[in-house]
Amino acid sequence: MKLRYLTGSIVLLAGGSLADPLPAPDLAPAAQDTAMPDSACAPDDLSVLTYNVAGLPWPLAKKGPVALRAIGERLARMRAEGCAPRVVVLQEAFSAEAKAIGARAGYAYSVEGPYLRTGGVPPGMDRSWMLGETAGTPVDSGLVVLSDLPVLDVQRAAFPEGACAGYDCLAAKGVVLVTLQLASGRAVMVATTHFNSRGASKAPVERTLAAYRRQADFLARFIAAHRAPGMPLVIAGDFNRGQRPGRMALLDAAMARLAGGPLLDSLRICMNDDPGAYDRSLDALTIARRARDLQFAIDGEGAGLQPVGIDIPFGTEPDGTMLSDHIGYTVRYRYTAS
């Protein structure tokens, strides 16, 4: 495992990390309200935290093991206080310390994403040795799902060989889909993913957009193929979308195919429902502006998961620092049945 990380790191040093640099938070929100209203939790309800923890392998680590340990310890404190999210989906959990967050936080279940990408490159597709596109996957997907709810089923897959561009091809990015049992006995599905970056991949923009299209199509096909009929679904992760019209259109189309129509992300739904509450949270506004870390809730047949509130346990610290270069936020969903 150390050899795989080292090999990938050496190649990656030529092109930076596996994610695009993010704009800084708007302000250090020492006095902001990041605990949103409507926190009651019924047995059918679900809370999902999505967080890119920047757990890159040495020597690319941005924050190091101290920050990763602090993430796990904070989740453990939240558990002791009875406010830990029932499900956590992590991206860039490449290092051993990042993968240990679930154990440190006390989660009963930890499911890792794919480790290798399989299948050949489509005929005629150009691949660059200099950008690491022919080096295989020396690092895994970096995806982890943590759950306090029983895990009934797991499906995982890396994006196929042709669905990546630049240095992103060195990681087995893809999707992991789990079926979870709520306290009432009902089941829901949660998926997490991490899409191709643009600038940090060092590939030409048109090729990164083509990779993004293939990843969005693959995600929609994979989930459609493995989704249990009629089961509500949350898809959360680092979509590397940003405010880029091409990527927005591709992701919107993929989500619409799964939902059977246009679909807003859960943060935007909550902000539209109670704009005053979220205007007080500079971290919430930063998440919306960056538009990388997204959650989508898709209804099943006669049942759905309605976003009712946001919590931000991993935003800007009082001293203005962050534990990652992303903000980790929780969406609280209310199970609805007709």
N, C-alpha and C positions, 0 to 999 in steps of 0.2 A: 504493500500500500504506500509506504514512504517513497519507494522508487517511482511509482506512478505519479504521485504528487510532485516530486522533484523534477521529473521529466517534463511534466506539463508546465511547471513554474518557469523552468529555463526558457522554454519557447515563449511563454506568455510575457516574459520580461521585455521582449521586443515591442509589445503592443499594449501594455497596461492590463487592467483587470478585465473581468468578464462582464462588466456593466458600464453603461455610459455614466460619465460624471453627472451628478445631480446639482441643480442650483441650491444654494444655501436656503435654510428656512428664512422666512421673512424677518422674524425678530426672535430674540430669546424670550419665550413666553413665561417668565417666572410667575406672573400673576394671573395667567389665563385659566379659564375653566376647562379642563380636559375630561372631566367626569360628566357625561351628558345625562339628561333626565331619562326617566322611564326605564329603570334598571330592574324591575321585577322580573323574575324568571320562573316560568311554569315548567312542569315536567317535560312538556313537549318542545320547549323553546331551545334554541341553539345559539351559541356565541362562538365566533370564529375570529381569531387573531391571525393576520398575515404580516410577515416580517422578513425582509431581506436582511440577514444578520451580518453580512460582509465577512463571513467566516472563510476567507480565502486561505489556501495553503501557503506555508512559508515558501519563498520570501515575499509574497505579495500581500500578506495580511495587513489590513488597513488599521485595525484597532487592537488586535492581539488577543491573547487568552483572557486578559483581565476583563475586558468588555464583555466577552462571551460568557464568562463566569457570572458577571453581574446580571446579564439577561436571565440566566437560569435562576439565580438567587432572587431576583425580583419576582419572577413567576412563582417561586416557592412561597414568598411572603404573601403574594396575592392569594395563593391557595390557603394559607393559614388564616387569612382574613375572609375567606369565602367568596372571593371575587375573581378567581382565575378563570380565563376563558375555557370552555369545555373542549375546544379544538384549537390547536395552533398549527399553522402551516408556515414552514421556514423555507427560504431560498438562500442560496450561497452558503449552505451549511456543509462546506467541503471538509473542514478540519475536524480532527477528533474532538477538540474542545467544543466546536459548534454542534457536532452530533451528540454531545453529552448534555446539551441543554435540557432535553426531556427528562433524563434521569435526575439531574440536579433539581428540576422543578417538580418532580414527583408524578409525572404523567404515567398512567398505567400502560399505555400503548405507544409505541414509536414505530413508524413505518417509513422506510427510506425509499427514495425513488430509484430509477434505473441507473445501472452502473456502466453499461456499454451500449453503443449504438451499433445496430446491425443492418445488413442490406447493403447493396452496392450503390455507387453513384450513377444516376441516370446517364445513358449514353450521350456523349457530346457536351456534357457539363464541364466547364473549366474549373479546375481546382488548383489552388496556389500552395505550393510547398512552403514558401516564405511566410505565408499567413497561417501555417499550421493546419491547413484544410485536408492534408493527406496524412496526418500523424495519428489518426484514430482518436480515442478518447482517454488520454492519460488521467483525467479526473472525472469523477462521477457527476451525477445530475445536480448535486447540492440540494436536492429536495427532501424534506422530511415532514411527515404529518404526525403530530402528537395529539393524543386523545384521552380523555377520561371516559368517553363513551365506548362500549364494546365495539371492536372492529369485526364486522361480519364477513367482509370480502375486500380483497385488494387487487387492483389492476394497475399495471405500470408499463410505460413504454418510453423510450427515447425517441426524439424526432429522427426521422430517417436520414440517411447519409446526405441526400441532396437538400435537406431542409435546414441548412446552416450556412453561415458566411463568416469568413475571417477567423479570428482567434476564438470566437464562440464555438467553433467546431471541436475544440480541444476538450470541451465538457459535454457529457452525455445529457444535455438539457432535454426536457421532455415533459411528461405528465405522470402524476400518480393519483389514482382515484380510489377512494375508500367508501365502503358502505358502513354506516354507523347505526347503532341501536339507541334510540332515545329512552329516557327513563320510563315512558309510557309503554314501551315495546314497539312503537312505530320506528320506521327506518328512514334515514335520509342519506344522501351521498354528498361527499365533499371532495373536490379535486384541487390540486395546486399545480402550477406550471411556472416556467421561467423562459421567456422568449428571447430571441436574438437581439443583441444591442446594435446600435448603429455606429456612432463614431468610435467607440472603444474597440470594436471588432477590426477596425482598420481596413475593412473591405470597402470597395466602391459603394456609394449610396444605393445605386440601382440594384446591386446584388444583395445588399442587406434587405431591401424592400421585397425582393423576390423571395428571399429566405423567410421573411416575416409572413408573406402570403402562404407559403407552403406550411409553415408552422400553424397558422390560424386554421387552415383547411384540415391539417392532421388532427389538431385538438378537437375540432367539431366532429370529425368522423370517428375518432377514437371514443369520445364520450357517448356519441349516439349509438355506437356499436355495443358499449358495455353498460349503458345506463339501464337500470331495472325499470320496466314499464310503470309509469305513473308515480315515480318516486321523486320528491323534491330534491333539488341539487344546488349546491353553492360551488362556484368556481372562483378561487382566490389565488393571487400570486403576483409576481413581478412581470408585467406584460411589456415593459419597455416601450410603452406606446407614446407617451408624451403628448404634446399638442401638435402632432404631425398629421396633416390631413390624410395622407396615404395610409398610414398605419391605423388611424382612427376608422377609416372606411373599411379596411380589411377586418379589423377586430369586430366592429359593429355588425358586419355581414355574418361573421362566424357565430356570434352570440345570437343573432336573429334566427339563424337556421336552427339552433338548438332550442330557442324559446318559442319559435313559431311566430315571431314578430319582433319589432324594435324593443330594445332592452336598455334601460339605464343602469349604471353601476350603483351599488348599494349606498356608497357614500353620497353620491349626488341625490339619490332619492331622499335620504335623511336630511340633507341640506335644504332641499326644496320644501320638505314638510315642515321644517322648523328653522328658517334661515337665521333668526335672531340668535339662537343657541350656538350655531356654528360660526357665526360672524365673530363671536367672542374667542374662538379658538384659532390662533394663528397657525398652529400645527395642522388643524383640519384644512384650513385654506391652502397651506403648503402642499398637502397630499393631493388636493384637487388640482392645484396648479401644475404640479409635476406630472400627474396622471400616468404614473408607472405602476404603482401598487393599487390594484383594483380588486373588487369583489363583485360577483354577479350572482343573483339568486334566480333560479329558474323553477317555475311551478311544475308540479306533477299533475296527474289526473285527479281532480277533486281535492288537491292539497297543495299547499305552498308554504314558503318561508318569507314572511314580510319583514324587511329591515325596519327596526323601530328605534335604534339608537346607536351611537358610536362612543367608544372609549379609546383613549390614546395613552396606553401605559408606557410606550417607548417613543417619546417625542424629544423635544429640546429640553435638556436638563436646566435646572435653575441657574447654573453657571454658564449657560449658552452652548455647552458641548452636547454631543449625541453619542450613544453607544454603538451606532452604526451610521452609515451614510444614507440610510433610509429611515422612515418613520414607521413604527409598528403600531397598527391600530386594530381594534376589535369592533366587529359589527354584531349587534344583538338582533337575532331574528325571532319572530313570533310564528310558531307553527299555526297555519290556518287550514281548516278542512270544511268543505261544503257539505 
